[in-house]
Amino acid sequence: METETLKELFGKNVFSLSVMKEKLPKKIYRSIKDTIKTGRSLDPEIADVIANALKDWAIEKGATHYTHWFHPMTGKTAQKLDSFIEKSEDGMILELSGKSLIQGEPDASSFPNGGLRATFEARGYTAWDVTSFAFIRKQGSAKTLYIPTAFYSYTEEALDEKIPLLKSTEVLNQSLLRLLNLLGDKETTRIITNVGAEQEYFLVDKKYLAKRSDLLLSGRTLFGALPPKGQELDDHYFSSLNRRVASFMSDLDRELWQVGIMAKTKHNEVAPTQYEIVPIYESVNLATDQNHLMMDLMKKVADKNNFYCLLHEKPYKGINGSGKHNNWSISTDKGENLLDPGKTPHKNLRFLLILSAIIKGIDEYPELLRVSVANAGNDHRLGANEAPPAIISIFLGDKLSCVLRKIENDEIISSKKKQDIDLGIRSIMDLPKDDTDRNRTSPFAFTGNKFEFRAVPSSGSIALPNIVLNTITANAIDNFYELLKDSSDLDTDIINLVKDVMKKHKRVLFNGDGYSEGWVEEAQRRGLPNLKTTFDAIPYFNDTKAIELFKKYSIFTKNELDSRAEIMLDSYSKHINIEAKIMISMTQQDIIPAVINYTNKLANSINSIQSVSSEIDTTVQNKFLKDISTHLSTLHSKLVSLKMERDDSYFTKDPLKQAESYKNLLTAMDELRDVADKLELIVAKEDWPFPTYEDLLFRF
C-alpha cells in the first residue's frame, strides 16, 4: 500500500530545479537555471556534466532507457527508446553523453511533412528543449527517461509545433519588453506567457469497446439513437463521483503529480460519463508538453481501470461534446499579471493598451484563430449549444465594456466601490461580488485576469492556438510602439489610441448569447467571418495575410505554412474517410444481418400464429414487419449512395478538392445514420448488434 504524502509524491519523477541543485555543480546549476528562467542559450560545453547527472539520477530511479520525446505534426507525441548501455574495453558501461542529450536523429521519413521533404529524405533531428523538464515514466515494469525535444528537418524547417511555439513566445516577450520600457518599466527583463488547459473527456466501460468498432477506431459513435433520458435534467454536472470513476481519477492524479503536472480540480461535466480535469497554469511551452503527457496518461490509466478514455470532441450525437479551455495570460518575471485590470481599470493605461492590442489582433486575424482550433472532430461541436460558435468574438463583461465605451465617447468614468453579496443569512459573511458575470457562449472570454479560449478541441494540441495568440498580439503591440515611441504626452496618446481601436475594432466585442440565431445574423452584419467547418478555415492558414504575418516574425516560412495547410487537409480527409469506411462496414456486417435476422424471427412468428388459427389478427405484427422492411430498403439505398460517393472522394487527388469532397460526404453519412438509428428503436434490444447509448452512458 502506497503511503507517500502528496508533498513526497509531487514531482518525484521530474529532473526539476530542486533535483538539479542537488545533483549538479553550483556553477552549472546556476547556468541551466538562468537558461530556464531567461531563455538565454546554454553553454554546450557543460552538456556532458548535465547528461551524466541526468543519467545517474534516472538509473537511481530504475530507468534503463532514455528517449527524445517530441511532437510531430500528427498532433500526437513520438519517441524512440535507447538504452543507457554502451560498449567499452571492459564490456559494458552505462552512459548518456552530452551529444546524445543535445541532439538525436530519429528517422523522419514516415511523419507527415506536407511536402517539406521528398519521400527518400529521411533525416530528422531532435534538439533538447532545456526549458521543459526531463521526467521518468513507468509503463508496466519498464521505466524510461523522457527528454523533451524540438523536431526539425535536415533543411532546418520545423517538423513540429514546439519550435514555432517557442519562437512566438520570444516574439511576444521582445515586443512587450520594448513597450513596457517605453512606458517607464526598466526593471522587467522577461515576459512569460502562461496557460492553463482545462481538459474535458468521456469514459466508457471497456467491455463495450469490442462491439463498437466506431468508438474503437474513430473515437466517436457513428450510430446510436438517443436514450429516453440524456442530459436534460442536468443531474450529472458536479454530481457525486461514481466509485469506479473516483478510483480512476485518484490513480490519474497520482500519475500526473509524479511527473510534475499540478492537477488541481476534477469533476463531473454536463453530459453523462463526461468529466473535466484542470491543472494549475504553467508557462505555455511547459503547459503544452504537460497537456500532451496528460492526454496520454489519461488513456493509460483509464485502461488500467477497465475504462476507455474518449478525447474526441463529439463522441455522442445529441449529447454535449468536449473542449479544452485554453486559459491564456501574460505576466512579468516580477510576478505581475499584465492582464489584471486592477481596481480602477480606466486608470490602468498599461492594461488598457495591452487589452486594446489583443482586441485589435483578434479582429484583424479571426480566421487564423479559427483555423488554429480546426479539426474534423471539432466541426461536430463548434456552433452546437454546448460549444462556442465558429464566429470568433470577445467577451469583456459589463464593467470593461463600459470603460472602453466611455473612453471611445469621451465620457467621464467614475470609480465605483466594490459591491458585496448579502445572502441574508447571518451565519454566512458578506462575500465580494465580481465585476461581471461569466459568458459560457463566448469563444474568447475575459475572466478577470486572463482570457479563456473555449473553442480549442479536446483531442488537439494547444500549441497552434497559442502560437496564433502570441503572434497576433505581438504584431499589434509593435504597431502601438511605433505610434507611441515619439510621443511627448504618453497618457493622452494612449487614451487616443484606445479610442481609435474601439472605433475600428469594436465589432469583435460581444457580451450576449453566442448560441442565438440573432448573433449569427448580427455577426454577419458586422462583417465577422463565420467559418463553420475545418474545410472553410484551412485556406486562411497559408493565404497572403498569414504568410506576411508569420514571415515578419520568422514563426513560419511560406513552405512551413503550405506544408501545415496540406497536412490539415489530408488529416481532415482521412478522418472522414475512415469514419465512412467504418459506417459501411458496420452497416454491412452488423446492422443489416441483425435486422434481417429480426425480420425473419418476426415473419416466422406471424406464420406460426397464422398456422394455429387464421382468425387471429396479425395486423400489428404485419405493420411492424412492413415498417422494418421499408427502413431496411432505405438503409440499403443510403449505403449504396455512401459507397459510391466515398469512392468518388477517394480517387480525387487534389488535396483541397478531396477535402471538399469528403466534407460533402458527411451528408450521406448523416442520412445513413438517421435510418439506422430509426431501426435501432424498432428492433428488439437483444437483437441489436452493438451496445446502445443507454449502455454506454448509464451502465457502468
C-alpha positions as CSV (number, residue, x, y, z in Angstrom):
1,M,0.0,0.0,0.0
2,E,1.3,3.4,-1.0
3,T,1.9,5.7,2.0
4,E,3.6,8.7,0.3
5,T,2.2,12.1,1.2
6,L,1.3,14.4,-1.6
7,K,4.3,16.5,-0.9
8,E,6.6,13.4,-1.3
9,L,4.7,12.3,-4.4
10,F,4.7,15.5,-6.3
11,G,7.5,15.8,-8.9
12,K,9.3,12.7,-7.6
13,N,10.0,11.6,-11.2
14,V,11.0,15.0,-12.6
15,F,14.5,16.3,-13.1
16,S,13.4,19.6,-11.6
17,L,15.4,22.6,-10.5
18,S,15.5,21.3,-6.9
19,V,16.9,18.0,-8.2
20,M,19.4,19.8,-10.4
21,K,20.5,21.9,-7.5
22,E,21.3,18.7,-5.6
23,K,22.9,16.8,-8.5
24,L,24.8,19.5,-10.4
25,P,27.9,21.6,-9.5
26,K,26.8,25.0,-8.4
27,K,28.1,26.9,-11.4
28,I,26.4,24.5,-13.8
29,Y,23.2,24.6,-11.9
30,R,23.2,28.4,-12.0
31,S,23.8,28.3,-15.7
32,I,20.9,25.9,-16.5
33,K,18.6,27.7,-14.1
34,D,19.4,31.0,-15.9
35,T,18.6,29.4,-19.2
36,I,15.3,28.1,-18.0
37,K,14.3,31.4,-16.3
38,T,15.6,33.8,-19.0
39,G,15.7,31.9,-22.2
40,R,19.4,32.6,-22.8
41,S,21.4,30.0,-24.6
42,L,23.0,27.2,-22.5
43,D,26.8,26.7,-22.9
44,P,27.2,23.5,-24.8
45,E,30.5,22.8,-23.0
46,I,28.6,21.8,-19.9
47,A,26.2,19.4,-21.6
48,D,28.4,16.3,-20.7
49,V,28.1,17.1,-17.0
50,I,24.4,17.6,-17.1
51,A,23.9,14.5,-19.2
52,N,25.9,12.4,-16.7
53,A,24.0,13.7,-13.7
54,L,20.7,13.1,-15.6
55,K,21.7,9.6,-16.4
56,D,22.8,8.8,-12.8
57,W,19.5,10.2,-11.4
58,A,17.4,8.2,-13.9
59,I,19.3,5.0,-13.2
60,E,18.8,5.5,-9.5
61,K,15.1,5.7,-10.2
62,G,15.3,2.4,-12.1
63,A,15.3,3.7,-15.7
64,T,17.0,1.5,-18.3
65,H,16.3,3.6,-21.4
66,Y,16.0,7.2,-22.4
67,T,14.1,8.8,-25.3
68,H,13.9,12.2,-27.0
69,W,10.2,12.9,-26.7
70,F,8.8,15.1,-29.4
71,H,5.6,16.2,-31.1
72,P,5.5,15.6,-34.8
73,M,2.7,17.2,-37.0
74,T,0.4,14.2,-36.3
75,G,-1.0,16.1,-33.3
76,K,0.4,13.3,-31.1
77,T,3.7,12.5,-29.4
78,A,6.6,10.3,-30.6
79,Q,9.6,8.6,-29.1
80,K,12.4,6.2,-29.9
81,L,13.9,4.4,-27.0
82,D,17.7,3.9,-26.5
83,S,19.2,2.0,-23.5
84,F,22.0,3.6,-21.5
85,I,24.2,0.6,-22.5
86,E,27.4,1.5,-24.3
87,K,30.3,-0.8,-25.3
88,S,33.7,-0.4,-23.5
89,E,37.0,-2.2,-23.4
90,D,35.8,-4.0,-20.2
91,G,32.5,-4.9,-21.7
92,M,29.6,-2.6,-20.9
93,I,29.1,0.8,-19.3
94,L,26.0,2.9,-18.7
95,E,26.3,6.3,-20.4
96,L,24.4,9.3,-21.6
97,S,26.7,11.7,-23.4
98,G,26.2,15.4,-23.8
99,K,26.0,14.9,-27.5
100,S,23.2,12.3,-27.1
101,L,21.4,14.7,-24.7
102,I,21.5,17.7,-27.0
103,Q,20.6,16.1,-30.3
104,G,19.0,12.9,-31.6
105,E,18.2,11.6,-35.1
106,P,15.0,9.6,-35.4
107,D,14.0,8.6,-38.9
108,A,11.6,11.3,-40.0
109,S,10.5,9.8,-43.3
110,S,7.2,8.4,-42.1
111,F,6.0,11.5,-40.3
112,P,3.7,14.0,-42.0
113,N,5.6,16.8,-43.6
114,G,3.2,18.3,-46.1
115,G,5.8,18.2,-48.9
116,L,8.6,19.8,-47.0
117,R,10.8,16.9,-47.9
118,A,10.9,14.2,-50.6
119,T,10.0,10.7,-49.6
120,F,13.6,9.5,-49.8
121,E,14.8,12.2,-47.5
122,A,14.7,10.6,-44.1
123,R,16.8,12.8,-41.8
124,G,15.0,14.5,-38.9
125,Y,16.6,15.8,-35.8
126,T,15.5,16.2,-32.2
127,A,17.0,19.1,-30.2
128,W,16.9,19.2,-26.4
129,D,14.5,21.7,-25.0
130,V,16.2,22.9,-21.8
131,T,13.2,24.8,-20.7
132,S,10.9,21.7,-20.3
133,F,12.0,19.4,-17.5
134,A,13.0,15.8,-18.2
135,F,10.9,13.1,-16.4
136,I,10.7,9.4,-15.9
137,R,7.7,7.3,-16.9
138,K,6.8,3.8,-15.7
139,Q,4.9,1.6,-18.2
140,G,4.4,-1.9,-16.8
141,S,7.8,-2.9,-15.4
142,A,9.7,-0.5,-17.7
143,K,11.0,2.9,-16.6
144,T,12.2,5.4,-19.3
145,L,13.8,8.8,-19.1
146,Y,11.9,11.2,-21.3
147,I,13.8,14.2,-22.6
148,P,11.5,16.9,-24.2
149,T,12.8,18.0,-27.6
150,A,12.1,20.0,-30.7
151,F,11.9,18.3,-34.0
152,Y,13.3,19.7,-37.3
153,S,14.4,18.7,-40.7
154,Y,17.8,18.5,-42.4
155,T,16.9,21.8,-44.1
156,E,16.2,23.3,-40.7
157,E,12.5,23.6,-41.1
158,A,10.2,22.9,-38.2
159,L,8.6,19.5,-38.3
160,D,6.7,20.1,-35.0
161,E,4.8,22.9,-33.2
162,K,7.3,23.3,-30.4
163,I,9.7,25.3,-32.5
164,P,7.1,27.9,-33.7
165,L,5.6,28.0,-30.2
166,L,9.0,28.9,-28.6
167,K,9.5,31.4,-31.4
168,S,6.1,33.0,-30.8
169,T,6.7,33.3,-27.0
170,E,10.0,35.1,-27.7
171,V,8.4,37.4,-30.2
172,L,5.8,38.4,-27.6
173,N,8.5,38.8,-25.0
174,Q,10.5,41.2,-27.1
175,S,7.5,43.2,-28.2
176,L,6.1,43.7,-24.7
177,L,9.5,44.4,-23.2
178,R,10.0,47.2,-25.7
179,L,6.6,48.6,-25.0
180,L,7.0,48.4,-21.2
181,N,10.3,50.1,-21.4
182,L,8.7,52.9,-23.3
183,L,6.1,53.2,-20.5
184,G,8.8,53.6,-17.9
185,D,9.2,50.0,-16.7
186,K,13.0,49.5,-16.6
187,E,13.0,46.5,-14.2
188,T,11.1,43.8,-16.1
189,T,13.5,41.6,-18.0
190,R,11.3,38.9,-19.3
191,I,7.6,38.4,-20.3
192,I,6.1,35.0,-19.6
193,T,3.1,33.6,-21.4
194,N,1.1,31.4,-19.1
195,V,-1.5,28.8,-19.9
196,G,-3.9,26.5,-18.0
197,A,-5.6,23.9,-20.2
198,E,-8.9,22.6,-18.8
199,Q,-9.3,19.1,-20.3
200,E,-12.7,17.5,-20.9
201,Y,-13.2,13.8,-21.7
202,F,-15.6,10.9,-21.6
203,L,-15.1,7.4,-20.1
204,V,-16.8,4.3,-21.4
205,D,-16.7,0.8,-19.9
206,K,-14.0,-1.2,-21.8
207,K,-16.3,-4.2,-22.1
208,Y,-18.4,-2.4,-24.7
209,L,-15.5,-1.5,-26.9
210,A,-15.1,-4.8,-28.7
211,K,-18.7,-4.5,-30.1
212,R,-18.3,-0.8,-31.1
213,S,-15.7,-0.5,-33.8
214,D,-16.8,3.1,-34.4
215,L,-15.7,4.0,-30.9
216,L,-12.5,1.9,-31.1
217,L,-11.4,3.2,-34.5
218,S,-12.7,6.7,-34.7
219,G,-13.3,7.8,-31.1
220,R,-17.0,8.6,-31.7
221,T,-20.3,6.8,-32.1
222,L,-21.2,6.8,-35.8
223,F,-24.5,5.2,-35.0
224,G,-26.7,5.5,-32.0
225,A,-30.2,6.6,-31.1
226,L,-30.7,8.9,-28.1
227,P,-31.9,7.1,-25.0
228,P,-35.2,8.1,-23.2
229,K,-33.1,10.1,-20.7
230,G,-29.9,12.1,-21.7
231,Q,-28.5,15.2,-20.0
232,E,-31.7,17.2,-19.9
233,L,-32.2,17.0,-16.1
234,D,-28.6,18.4,-15.6
235,D,-28.2,15.8,-12.9
236,H,-24.7,14.8,-13.9
237,Y,-23.0,18.2,-13.7
238,F,-20.9,18.5,-10.4
239,S,-22.7,15.4,-9.0
240,S,-21.0,12.9,-6.7
241,L,-18.5,10.7,-8.4
242,N,-19.2,7.1,-9.4
243,R,-17.0,4.8,-7.3
244,R,-15.1,3.4,-10.3
245,V,-14.6,6.9,-11.7
246,A,-13.4,8.2,-8.4
247,S,-10.8,5.4,-8.3
248,F,-9.7,6.2,-11.9
249,M,-9.4,9.9,-11.0
250,S,-7.3,9.2,-7.9
251,D,-5.0,6.9,-9.9
252,L,-4.7,9.6,-12.6
253,D,-3.9,12.3,-10.0
254,R,-1.0,10.3,-8.6
255,E,0.4,9.6,-12.1
256,L,0.2,13.3,-13.0
257,W,1.6,14.5,-9.8
258,Q,4.7,12.2,-10.1
259,V,5.6,13.8,-13.4
260,G,5.1,17.3,-12.0
261,I,1.7,18.1,-13.5
262,M,-0.2,20.2,-11.0
263,A,-3.6,18.6,-11.4
264,K,-5.9,20.7,-9.3
265,T,-9.6,20.3,-10.0
266,K,-11.7,17.3,-11.2
267,H,-15.5,17.0,-11.5
268,N,-18.4,15.5,-13.4
269,E,-19.2,17.5,-16.5
270,V,-22.7,18.2,-18.1
271,A,-23.1,15.0,-20.1
272,P,-23.4,11.5,-18.6
273,T,-19.9,9.9,-18.3
274,Q,-18.2,13.2,-19.2
275,Y,-15.6,14.7,-16.9
276,E,-13.1,17.5,-16.6
277,I,-9.6,17.8,-15.1
278,V,-7.9,21.2,-14.6
279,P,-4.2,21.8,-13.9
280,I,-2.7,24.9,-12.4
281,Y,-1.2,27.2,-15.2
282,E,2.4,26.9,-16.4
283,S,4.5,28.7,-18.9
284,V,2.9,27.9,-22.3
285,N,5.7,25.6,-23.6
286,L,5.6,23.5,-20.4
287,A,1.8,23.6,-20.4
288,T,1.8,22.3,-23.9
289,D,4.2,19.4,-23.1
290,Q,2.2,18.6,-20.0
291,N,-1.1,18.5,-21.8
292,H,0.2,16.0,-24.3
293,L,1.5,13.9,-21.5
294,M,-1.8,14.3,-19.6
295,M,-3.8,13.0,-22.6
296,D,-1.5,10.0,-22.9
297,L,-1.7,9.2,-19.2
298,M,-5.5,9.6,-19.2
299,K,-5.7,6.8,-21.7
300,K,-3.2,4.5,-20.0
301,V,-4.8,5.0,-16.5
302,A,-8.3,4.5,-17.9
303,D,-7.2,1.2,-19.4
304,K,-5.9,0.0,-16.0
305,N,-9.3,0.8,-14.6
306,N,-11.2,-1.0,-17.3
307,F,-12.3,2.2,-19.0
308,Y,-11.7,3.6,-22.4
309,C,-10.9,7.4,-22.4
310,L,-12.6,9.2,-25.2
311,L,-10.9,12.5,-26.2
312,H,-13.0,13.0,-29.3
313,E,-14.8,16.4,-29.4
314,K,-18.2,14.7,-30.1
315,P,-18.4,11.1,-29.1
316,Y,-22.2,11.1,-28.9
317,K,-24.6,12.8,-31.3
318,G,-27.2,14.8,-29.3
319,I,-25.0,14.8,-26.2
320,N,-22.7,17.6,-25.1
321,G,-19.2,17.4,-26.6
322,S,-15.8,18.1,-25.1
323,G,-13.4,21.0,-25.4
324,K,-10.2,22.2,-23.9
325,H,-10.4,25.6,-22.4
326,N,-7.1,27.4,-23.0
327,N,-6.7,30.0,-20.2
328,W,-4.1,32.4,-21.5
329,S,-2.4,35.2,-19.6
330,I,0.8,37.3,-19.7
331,S,3.0,38.1,-16.7
332,T,6.4,39.7,-16.0
333,D,9.3,38.0,-14.4
334,K,8.5,40.0,-11.3
335,G,5.2,38.1,-11.0
336,E,2.9,40.9,-12.3
337,N,-0.1,39.8,-14.3
338,L,-0.3,42.2,-17.3
339,L,-4.0,41.2,-17.8
340,D,-5.0,42.2,-14.3
341,P,-7.1,45.4,-14.7
342,G,-6.8,46.3,-11.0
343,K,-9.5,48.1,-9.0
344,T,-9.6,51.1,-11.4
345,P,-9.1,49.7,-14.9
346,H,-9.9,53.1,-16.5
347,K,-6.7,54.5,-14.9
348,N,-4.6,51.5,-15.7
349,L,-3.2,52.7,-19.0
350,R,-0.8,49.7,-19.4
351,F,-3.7,47.3,-19.1
352,L,-5.9,49.2,-21.5
353,L,-3.1,49.3,-24.0
354,I,-2.4,45.6,-23.9
355,L,-6.1,44.8,-23.9
356,S,-6.6,47.0,-26.9
357,A,-3.7,45.2,-28.7
358,I,-5.5,41.8,-28.1
359,I,-8.8,43.2,-29.4
360,K,-7.0,44.6,-32.5
361,G,-5.1,41.4,-33.1
362,I,-8.2,39.2,-32.9
363,D,-10.3,41.5,-35.1
364,E,-7.5,41.6,-37.7
365,Y,-6.9,37.8,-37.7
366,P,-10.1,36.0,-36.7
367,E,-9.6,33.4,-39.4
368,L,-6.2,32.4,-38.0
369,L,-7.7,31.9,-34.6
370,R,-10.5,29.8,-36.1
371,V,-8.1,27.6,-38.1
372,S,-5.9,27.1,-35.0
373,V,-8.8,25.1,-33.5
374,A,-9.9,23.4,-36.7
375,N,-10.2,19.6,-37.0
376,A,-12.8,17.1,-38.2
377,G,-14.0,16.3,-34.7
378,N,-14.3,19.9,-33.6
379,D,-16.6,20.6,-36.6
380,H,-19.3,18.5,-34.8
381,R,-19.0,20.7,-31.7
382,L,-18.4,24.3,-32.8
383,G,-21.7,26.0,-33.3
384,A,-23.7,23.5,-31.2
385,N,-25.3,24.5,-28.0
386,E,-22.6,23.2,-25.8
387,A,-19.7,24.9,-27.5
388,P,-18.7,28.4,-28.7
389,P,-19.8,29.3,-32.2
390,A,-17.5,29.2,-35.2
391,I,-17.7,33.0,-35.1
392,I,-14.7,34.5,-33.3
393,S,-15.7,37.2,-30.8
394,I,-14.5,38.6,-27.5
395,F,-16.5,38.8,-24.2
396,L,-15.2,41.5,-21.8
397,G,-18.1,41.8,-19.4
398,D,-20.1,44.8,-18.4
399,K,-17.5,46.8,-16.5
400,L,-14.7,46.7,-19.0
401,S,-17.1,47.2,-21.9
402,C,-18.5,50.2,-20.2
403,V,-15.0,51.6,-19.6
404,L,-14.0,51.2,-23.2
405,R,-17.3,52.6,-24.5
406,K,-16.9,55.7,-22.3
407,I,-13.3,56.2,-23.4
408,E,-14.4,56.0,-27.0
409,N,-17.1,58.6,-26.4
410,D,-15.0,60.9,-24.2
411,E,-17.4,60.3,-21.3
412,I,-16.4,60.7,-17.6
413,I,-15.6,57.5,-15.9
414,S,-16.1,57.3,-12.1
415,S,-14.7,54.7,-9.8
416,K,-17.4,52.5,-8.2
417,K,-17.0,51.0,-4.8
418,K,-16.7,47.2,-5.0
419,Q,-20.0,45.6,-4.1
420,D,-20.6,42.7,-1.7
421,I,-23.2,40.0,-1.9
422,D,-25.5,39.8,1.1
423,L,-27.4,36.4,1.1
424,G,-29.5,37.5,4.1
425,I,-28.1,34.7,6.3
426,R,-26.3,35.9,9.5
427,S,-24.0,32.8,9.6
428,I,-22.7,33.5,6.1
429,M,-20.5,36.6,5.9
430,D,-20.9,39.1,3.1
431,L,-19.0,38.0,0.0
432,P,-17.2,40.1,-2.7
433,K,-19.2,40.4,-5.9
434,D,-17.3,40.1,-9.2
435,D,-17.4,42.9,-11.7
436,T,-19.3,40.9,-14.2
437,D,-21.0,37.5,-14.8
438,R,-19.3,34.9,-17.0
439,N,-20.3,34.1,-20.5
440,R,-20.1,30.4,-21.4
441,T,-21.1,31.0,-25.0
442,S,-18.2,33.2,-26.0
443,P,-15.2,31.6,-27.7
444,F,-12.8,34.1,-26.2
445,A,-13.8,35.4,-22.8
446,F,-12.1,37.7,-20.3
447,T,-12.4,36.1,-16.9
448,G,-10.9,38.6,-14.5
449,N,-7.2,38.4,-15.2
450,K,-6.9,36.1,-18.2
451,F,-8.6,35.2,-21.4
452,E,-10.3,31.8,-21.8
453,F,-10.2,30.5,-25.4
454,R,-13.0,28.0,-25.2
455,A,-13.0,26.7,-28.8
456,V,-9.9,24.5,-28.6
457,P,-10.6,20.9,-29.5
458,S,-10.4,18.3,-26.6
459,S,-8.2,15.9,-28.6
460,G,-5.8,18.6,-30.1
461,S,-2.6,20.3,-29.1
462,I,-2.8,23.7,-27.5
463,A,0.4,24.8,-29.4
464,L,-1.2,26.3,-32.5
465,P,-3.9,28.4,-30.7
466,N,-1.2,29.9,-28.5
467,I,1.2,30.4,-31.4
468,V,-1.5,32.5,-33.1
469,L,-2.5,34.4,-29.9
470,N,1.2,35.2,-29.1
471,T,1.9,36.4,-32.7
472,I,-1.2,38.5,-33.4
473,T,-0.8,40.2,-30.0
474,A,2.9,40.9,-30.6
475,N,2.0,42.3,-34.0
476,A,-0.5,44.8,-32.5
477,I,1.9,45.7,-29.7
478,D,4.6,46.5,-32.2
479,N,2.2,48.7,-34.1
480,F,1.3,50.6,-30.9
481,Y,5.0,51.0,-30.1
482,E,5.6,52.7,-33.5
483,L,2.7,55.0,-32.9
484,L,3.8,55.9,-29.4
485,K,7.6,55.9,-29.5
486,D,8.0,59.6,-30.3
487,S,5.1,60.7,-28.1
488,S,5.6,63.8,-25.9
489,D,2.4,63.1,-23.9
490,L,2.1,59.3,-23.5
491,D,-1.0,59.3,-21.3
492,T,-3.0,61.3,-23.8
493,D,-1.8,59.4,-26.8
494,I,-2.5,56.1,-25.1
495,I,-6.1,57.1,-24.5
496,N,-6.4,58.3,-28.1
497,L,-5.0,55.0,-29.3
498,V,-7.5,53.1,-27.2
499,K,-10.3,55.3,-28.7
500,D,-9.1,54.5,-32.2
501,V,-9.0,50.8,-31.5
502,M,-12.6,50.9,-30.3
503,K,-13.8,52.8,-33.3
504,K,-12.0,50.4,-35.7
505,H,-12.3,47.0,-34.0
506,K,-15.2,47.0,-31.5
507,R,-17.2,44.8,-33.9
508,V,-15.4,41.8,-32.4
509,L,-16.7,42.6,-28.9
510,F,-19.9,40.8,-28.0
511,N,-21.3,40.1,-24.5
512,G,-24.6,38.4,-25.5
513,D,-25.7,34.9,-26.2
514,G,-23.3,33.4,-28.7
515,Y,-25.7,30.4,-29.3
516,S,-28.6,32.6,-30.6
517,E,-29.5,32.9,-34.2
518,G,-29.7,36.6,-33.7
519,W,-26.0,36.7,-33.0
520,V,-25.2,34.8,-36.3
521,E,-27.2,37.5,-38.2
522,E,-25.7,40.3,-36.2
523,A,-22.1,39.0,-36.8
524,Q,-22.8,38.8,-40.5
525,R,-24.0,42.5,-40.4
526,R,-20.7,43.4,-38.6
527,G,-18.7,41.6,-41.2
528,L,-17.3,38.9,-38.9
529,P,-16.4,35.6,-40.6
530,N,-18.4,32.5,-39.8
531,L,-16.1,29.6,-40.8
532,K,-18.4,26.7,-40.0
533,T,-16.1,23.8,-41.0
534,T,-12.4,22.9,-41.0
535,F,-12.5,22.9,-44.8
536,D,-13.7,26.5,-44.8
537,A,-11.0,27.6,-42.3
538,I,-7.8,25.9,-43.6
539,P,-7.2,28.1,-46.7
540,Y,-6.7,31.1,-44.4
541,F,-3.7,29.5,-42.8
542,N,-1.5,30.0,-45.8
543,D,-3.1,32.9,-47.5
544,T,-1.1,36.1,-48.2
545,K,-2.2,37.7,-45.0
546,A,-1.0,34.8,-42.8
547,I,2.2,34.4,-44.8
548,E,3.2,38.0,-44.3
549,L,2.4,37.9,-40.6
550,F,4.4,34.8,-39.8
551,K,7.2,35.6,-42.1
552,K,7.6,39.0,-40.4
553,Y,8.4,37.3,-37.1
554,S,10.1,34.2,-38.5
555,I,7.5,31.9,-36.9
556,F,6.7,30.0,-40.1
557,T,8.2,30.2,-43.6
558,K,5.9,30.0,-46.6
559,N,6.9,26.4,-47.1
560,E,6.1,25.6,-43.5
561,L,2.7,27.2,-43.7
562,D,2.0,25.4,-47.0
563,S,3.0,22.1,-45.5
564,R,0.8,22.5,-42.5
565,A,-2.2,23.5,-44.6
566,E,-1.6,20.4,-46.7
567,I,-1.3,18.2,-43.6
568,M,-4.5,19.7,-42.1
569,L,-6.4,19.0,-45.3
570,D,-5.0,15.5,-45.5
571,S,-5.9,14.7,-41.9
572,Y,-9.4,16.1,-42.4
573,S,-10.0,13.9,-45.4
574,K,-8.5,10.8,-43.8
575,H,-10.6,11.2,-40.6
576,I,-13.9,11.4,-42.6
577,N,-12.8,8.6,-45.0
578,I,-12.1,6.3,-42.0
579,E,-15.4,7.1,-40.5
580,A,-17.2,6.5,-43.8
581,K,-15.5,3.1,-44.1
582,I,-16.4,2.2,-40.6
583,M,-20.1,3.1,-41.2
584,I,-20.1,1.0,-44.4
585,S,-18.5,-2.0,-42.5
586,M,-20.9,-1.7,-39.5
587,T,-23.9,-1.4,-41.8
588,Q,-23.0,-4.4,-44.0
589,Q,-21.6,-6.7,-41.3
590,D,-23.6,-5.8,-38.3
591,I,-26.8,-3.8,-38.8
592,I,-28.2,-5.4,-42.0
593,P,-27.7,-9.0,-40.8
594,A,-29.2,-8.2,-37.4
595,V,-32.3,-6.5,-39.0
596,I,-32.7,-9.4,-41.4
597,N,-32.5,-11.9,-38.6
598,Y,-35.0,-10.0,-36.6
599,T,-37.4,-9.7,-39.6
600,N,-37.1,-13.4,-40.1
601,K,-37.9,-14.1,-36.5
602,L,-40.9,-11.7,-36.8
603,A,-42.1,-13.3,-40.0
604,N,-41.7,-16.8,-38.6
605,S,-43.7,-15.7,-35.5
606,I,-46.5,-14.4,-37.8
607,N,-46.5,-17.6,-39.8
608,S,-46.6,-19.6,-36.5
609,I,-49.6,-17.6,-35.3
610,Q,-51.5,-18.0,-38.5
611,S,-50.8,-21.7,-38.6
612,V,-52.6,-22.1,-35.3
613,S,-55.6,-20.1,-36.5
614,S,-56.2,-17.9,-39.5
615,E,-58.7,-15.9,-37.5
616,I,-56.1,-14.4,-35.2
617,D,-55.5,-10.8,-36.1
618,T,-51.8,-10.2,-37.0
619,T,-52.3,-6.6,-38.4
620,V,-49.9,-5.1,-35.8
621,Q,-47.2,-7.7,-36.5
622,N,-47.5,-7.2,-40.2
623,K,-47.4,-3.4,-40.0
624,F,-44.3,-3.8,-37.8
625,L,-42.7,-6.1,-40.4
626,K,-43.6,-3.7,-43.2
627,D,-42.1,-0.7,-41.4
628,I,-38.9,-2.5,-40.7
629,S,-38.6,-3.8,-44.3
630,T,-39.2,-0.3,-45.6
631,H,-36.5,1.1,-43.3
632,L,-34.2,-1.7,-44.3
633,S,-34.7,-1.0,-48.0
634,T,-34.0,2.7,-47.4
635,L,-30.9,1.8,-45.3
636,H,-29.5,-0.3,-48.2
637,S,-30.2,2.6,-50.6
638,K,-28.3,5.0,-48.4
639,L,-25.5,2.5,-48.0
640,V,-25.1,2.3,-51.8
641,S,-25.1,6.1,-52.1
642,L,-22.4,6.4,-49.4
643,K,-20.2,3.8,-51.0
644,M,-20.4,5.5,-54.4
645,E,-19.7,9.0,-53.0
646,R,-16.8,7.7,-50.9
647,D,-15.2,6.1,-53.9
648,D,-15.5,9.3,-55.9
649,S,-13.9,11.2,-53.0
650,Y,-11.1,8.7,-52.6
651,F,-10.0,9.0,-56.2
652,T,-9.8,12.8,-56.1
653,K,-6.1,13.6,-55.8
654,D,-6.0,17.4,-55.4
655,P,-5.9,17.9,-51.5
656,L,-8.3,20.8,-51.5
657,K,-10.8,19.2,-53.8
658,Q,-10.5,16.0,-52.0
659,A,-11.2,17.7,-48.6
660,E,-14.3,19.4,-50.1
661,S,-15.5,16.1,-51.5
662,Y,-15.2,14.5,-48.0
663,K,-16.9,17.4,-46.4
664,N,-19.9,16.8,-48.7
665,L,-19.7,13.1,-47.9
666,L,-20.9,13.9,-44.3
667,T,-24.4,14.5,-45.6
668,A,-24.6,10.9,-47.0
669,M,-23.1,9.6,-43.7
670,D,-25.8,11.5,-41.7
671,E,-28.5,10.1,-43.9
672,L,-27.3,6.6,-43.4
673,R,-27.1,7.0,-39.7
674,D,-30.6,8.6,-39.5
675,V,-32.2,5.4,-41.0
676,A,-30.0,3.1,-38.9
677,D,-31.0,4.9,-35.7
678,K,-34.7,4.6,-36.5
679,L,-34.2,0.9,-37.0
680,E,-32.4,0.7,-33.6
681,L,-35.6,2.0,-32.0
682,I,-37.7,-0.7,-33.7
683,V,-35.6,-3.8,-33.5
684,A,-35.7,-5.7,-30.2
685,K,-32.8,-4.8,-27.9
686,E,-31.5,-8.3,-27.6
687,D,-31.2,-8.4,-31.4
688,W,-29.4,-5.1,-31.9
689,P,-25.8,-5.9,-32.8
690,F,-24.0,-3.4,-30.5
691,P,-24.3,-1.6,-27.2
692,T,-26.7,1.4,-27.3
693,Y,-26.4,4.9,-25.9
694,E,-28.2,3.7,-22.8
695,D,-25.5,1.0,-22.2
696,L,-22.6,3.4,-23.0
697,L,-23.8,6.3,-20.9
698,F,-25.6,4.8,-18.0
699,R,-24.3,1.2,-17.4
700,F,-21.0,1.4,-15.6
